[in-house]
Amino acid sequence: MNTGLRTRKTFQKYKKFKSAGFLANGCNLCKEKSIKEFKYWKILNCRFPWDRIAKTNHLLIPKRCTVYKKLNNKEKNEFELIKATYVNKKYEILIETTDKEKSIPGHFHIHLMVIKNKI
């Protein structure tokens, strides 16, 4: 079984959650409690982290439930500021999945990570 970047245990939890129709009742990212807030953005713990490679996996999301193409200029400007300051100090890698791999396609999100093992 290919679990991608998740451990088998986390992948099984993710698969169960996904098969239960987690997108059927609105956006789950909007319901998650933030660990850091900005004016237009917030950072969340990733419920199903890519724990095969990351010791820390958070998500940076706009507070408004939207896709990247529909972010307004204020949101885009703050996004760039957050990346250039806060994110660069706290994390090592930012990852955005492609459309075909997004589990929550209606809410733009970036994975913020600190890697487990360095080469």
JOURKA-V701214 format. One record per residue. RES is the residue in one letter. PHI is phi as a letter, one per 40 degrees, with the letter a starting at -180 (999 if undefined). Layout:
[[RES	PHI] [RES	PHI]]
This chain:
[[M	999] [N	c] [T	c] [G	g] [L	c] [R	b] [T	c] [R	d] [K	c] [T	c] [F	c] [Q	c] [K	c] [Y	c] [K	c] [K	c] [F	c] [K	c] [S	c] [A	c] [G	g] [F	c] [L	c] [A	c] [N	b] [G	g] [C	c] [N	c] [L	c] [C	c] [K	c] [E	c] [K	c] [S	c] [I	b] [K	a] [E	b] [F	b] [K	c] [Y	b] [W	b] [K	a] [I	b] [L	b] [N	c] [C	c] [R	c] [F	b] [P	c] [W	c] [D	c] [R	c] [I	b] [A	b] [K	c] [T	b] [N	a] [H	b] [L	b] [L	b] [I	b] [P	c] [K	c] [R	c] [C	c] [T	a] [V	c] [Y	d] [K	c] [K	b] [L	c] [N	c] [N	c] [K	c] [E	c] [K	c] [N	c] [E	c] [F	d] [E	c] [L	c] [I	c] [K	c] [A	c] [T	b] [Y	d] [V	c] [N	c] [K	c] [K	b] [Y	b] [E	b] [I	b] [L	b] [I	b] [E	b] [T	c] [T	c] [D	d] [K	c] [E	b] [K	c] [S	c] [I	b] [P	c] [G	c] [H	b] [F	d] [H	a] [I	b] [H	c] [L	b] [M	b] [V	b] [I	c] [K	c] [N	b] [K	b] [I	c]]
